[in-house]
Amino acid sequence: MRAGALLALCCLVSSTAAVRVTPEFCSQDLNSGVKPGFPEPIKTNDPGVLKAARHSVEKFNNCTNDIFLFKESHIRRALLQIVKGLKYMLEVEIGRTTCKKNKHPNLDNCDFQTNHTLKQTLSCYSEVWVMPWLKRYEVPVLHCH
């Protein structure tokens, strides 16, 4: 398809959606460089990233036999991929807290261990799949070491 045909198609599709279309709009849209389905870097303090990191830690806590809960201490890197929902790919450091699992406290109220024999930090890679329309979070990949 020729560039002129793409521009016309873009304007035709956009104009049917009741959007005011200008040639600049179509040019920006065609030349944006966005590749649907490709992971893109996202700020580590983004609210969606923070929530995804918390779900990763909760899965870790449910899978480990440690008496203490862990929580995220630092998000080193975050990528976002738009798939059927949102897929976050995170590199997160998690640390052991002073809160015990059997108390079920809110992780926000848990301090990190300061006792050098109990203190532990792990590096994790996780993938969190969010389907907002279902209010559902899945953590299909979680590797910590």
Contacts in CASP RR format, 6 or more apart in sequence:
PFRMAT RR
TARGET T0000
AUTHOR 0000-0000-0000
METHOD contacts of the structure
MODEL  1
MRAGALLALCCLVSSTAAVRVTPEFCSQDLNSGVKPGFPEPIKTNDPGVL
KAARHSVEKFNNCTNDIFLFKESHIRRALLQIVKGLKYMLEVEIGRTTCK
KNKHPNLDNCDFQTNHTLKQTLSCYSEVWVMPWLKRYEVPVLHCH
1 9 0 8 1.000
3 30 0 8 1.000
6 30 0 8 1.000
7 23 0 8 1.000
7 26 0 8 1.000
7 27 0 8 1.000
7 30 0 8 1.000
10 26 0 8 1.000
10 29 0 8 1.000
10 30 0 8 1.000
11 21 0 8 1.000
11 23 0 8 1.000
11 25 0 8 1.000
11 26 0 8 1.000
14 21 0 8 1.000
14 25 0 8 1.000
14 26 0 8 1.000
14 29 0 8 1.000
15 21 0 8 1.000
19 25 0 8 1.000
36 82 0 8 1.000
37 81 0 8 1.000
37 82 0 8 1.000
37 83 0 8 1.000
38 81 0 8 1.000
39 79 0 8 1.000
39 80 0 8 1.000
39 81 0 8 1.000
39 87 0 8 1.000
39 89 0 8 1.000
40 79 0 8 1.000
40 80 0 8 1.000
40 81 0 8 1.000
41 77 0 8 1.000
41 78 0 8 1.000
41 79 0 8 1.000
41 80 0 8 1.000
42 49 0 8 1.000
42 78 0 8 1.000
42 79 0 8 1.000
42 80 0 8 1.000
42 88 0 8 1.000
43 49 0 8 1.000
43 78 0 8 1.000
44 75 0 8 1.000
44 76 0 8 1.000
44 77 0 8 1.000
44 78 0 8 1.000
45 75 0 8 1.000
46 78 0 8 1.000
48 88 0 8 1.000
48 130 0 8 1.000
49 75 0 8 1.000
49 78 0 8 1.000
49 80 0 8 1.000
49 88 0 8 1.000
49 90 0 8 1.000
50 75 0 8 1.000
51 137 0 8 1.000
52 78 0 8 1.000
52 88 0 8 1.000
52 90 0 8 1.000
52 126 0 8 1.000
52 128 0 8 1.000
52 130 0 8 1.000
52 137 0 8 1.000
53 72 0 8 1.000
53 75 0 8 1.000
53 90 0 8 1.000
53 92 0 8 1.000
53 126 0 8 1.000
53 128 0 8 1.000
54 71 0 8 1.000
54 72 0 8 1.000
54 107 0 8 1.000
55 128 0 8 1.000
55 137 0 8 1.000
55 139 0 8 1.000
56 72 0 8 1.000
56 90 0 8 1.000
56 92 0 8 1.000
56 124 0 8 1.000
56 126 0 8 1.000
56 128 0 8 1.000
56 139 0 8 1.000
56 142 0 8 1.000
57 70 0 8 1.000
57 71 0 8 1.000
57 72 0 8 1.000
57 92 0 8 1.000
57 94 0 8 1.000
57 107 0 8 1.000
58 107 0 8 1.000
59 126 0 8 1.000
59 139 0 8 1.000
59 142 0 8 1.000
60 70 0 8 1.000
60 94 0 8 1.000
60 124 0 8 1.000
60 142 0 8 1.000
60 144 0 8 1.000
61 69 0 8 1.000
61 70 0 8 1.000
61 101 0 8 1.000
63 142 0 8 1.000
64 70 0 8 1.000
66 96 0 8 1.000
66 101 0 8 1.000
67 100 0 8 1.000
67 101 0 8 1.000
67 102 0 8 1.000
68 96 0 8 1.000
68 97 0 8 1.000
68 98 0 8 1.000
68 99 0 8 1.000
68 100 0 8 1.000
68 101 0 8 1.000
68 113 0 8 1.000
68 118 0 8 1.000
69 96 0 8 1.000
69 97 0 8 1.000
69 99 0 8 1.000
69 100 0 8 1.000
69 101 0 8 1.000
69 105 0 8 1.000
69 107 0 8 1.000
69 110 0 8 1.000
70 94 0 8 1.000
70 95 0 8 1.000
70 96 0 8 1.000
70 97 0 8 1.000
70 122 0 8 1.000
71 94 0 8 1.000
71 95 0 8 1.000
71 97 0 8 1.000
71 107 0 8 1.000
71 110 0 8 1.000
71 112 0 8 1.000
72 92 0 8 1.000
72 93 0 8 1.000
72 94 0 8 1.000
72 95 0 8 1.000
73 93 0 8 1.000
73 94 0 8 1.000
73 95 0 8 1.000
73 112 0 8 1.000
73 121 0 8 1.000
74 92 0 8 1.000
74 93 0 8 1.000
75 90 0 8 1.000
75 91 0 8 1.000
75 92 0 8 1.000
75 93 0 8 1.000
76 91 0 8 1.000
76 92 0 8 1.000
76 93 0 8 1.000
77 90 0 8 1.000
77 91 0 8 1.000
78 88 0 8 1.000
78 89 0 8 1.000
78 90 0 8 1.000
78 91 0 8 1.000
79 88 0 8 1.000
79 89 0 8 1.000
79 90 0 8 1.000
80 86 0 8 1.000
80 87 0 8 1.000
80 88 0 8 1.000
80 89 0 8 1.000
81 87 0 8 1.000
81 89 0 8 1.000
83 129 0 8 1.000
84 131 0 8 1.000
85 129 0 8 1.000
85 130 0 8 1.000
85 131 0 8 1.000
85 132 0 8 1.000
86 129 0 8 1.000
86 130 0 8 1.000
86 132 0 8 1.000
87 127 0 8 1.000
87 128 0 8 1.000
87 129 0 8 1.000
87 130 0 8 1.000
88 126 0 8 1.000
88 127 0 8 1.000
88 128 0 8 1.000
88 129 0 8 1.000
88 130 0 8 1.000
89 125 0 8 1.000
89 126 0 8 1.000
89 127 0 8 1.000
90 124 0 8 1.000
90 125 0 8 1.000
90 126 0 8 1.000
90 127 0 8 1.000
90 128 0 8 1.000
91 123 0 8 1.000
91 124 0 8 1.000
91 125 0 8 1.000
92 123 0 8 1.000
92 124 0 8 1.000
92 125 0 8 1.000
92 126 0 8 1.000
93 121 0 8 1.000
93 122 0 8 1.000
93 123 0 8 1.000
93 124 0 8 1.000
94 121 0 8 1.000
94 122 0 8 1.000
94 124 0 8 1.000
94 144 0 8 1.000
95 112 0 8 1.000
95 113 0 8 1.000
95 119 0 8 1.000
95 120 0 8 1.000
95 121 0 8 1.000
95 122 0 8 1.000
96 112 0 8 1.000
96 113 0 8 1.000
96 118 0 8 1.000
96 119 0 8 1.000
96 120 0 8 1.000
96 121 0 8 1.000
97 107 0 8 1.000
97 110 0 8 1.000
97 111 0 8 1.000
97 112 0 8 1.000
97 113 0 8 1.000
98 110 0 8 1.000
98 111 0 8 1.000
98 112 0 8 1.000
98 113 0 8 1.000
99 105 0 8 1.000
99 107 0 8 1.000
99 109 0 8 1.000
99 110 0 8 1.000
112 119 0 8 1.000
113 119 0 8 1.000
113 120 0 8 1.000
122 144 0 8 1.000
122 145 0 8 1.000
123 144 0 8 1.000
123 145 0 8 1.000
124 142 0 8 1.000
124 143 0 8 1.000
124 144 0 8 1.000
124 145 0 8 1.000
125 141 0 8 1.000
125 142 0 8 1.000
125 143 0 8 1.000
125 144 0 8 1.000
126 139 0 8 1.000
126 141 0 8 1.000
126 142 0 8 1.000
126 143 0 8 1.000
127 139 0 8 1.000
127 140 0 8 1.000
127 141 0 8 1.000
127 142 0 8 1.000
128 137 0 8 1.000
128 138 0 8 1.000
128 139 0 8 1.000
129 137 0 8 1.000
129 138 0 8 1.000
129 139 0 8 1.000
129 140 0 8 1.000
130 136 0 8 1.000
130 137 0 8 1.000
131 137 0 8 1.000
131 138 0 8 1.000
END
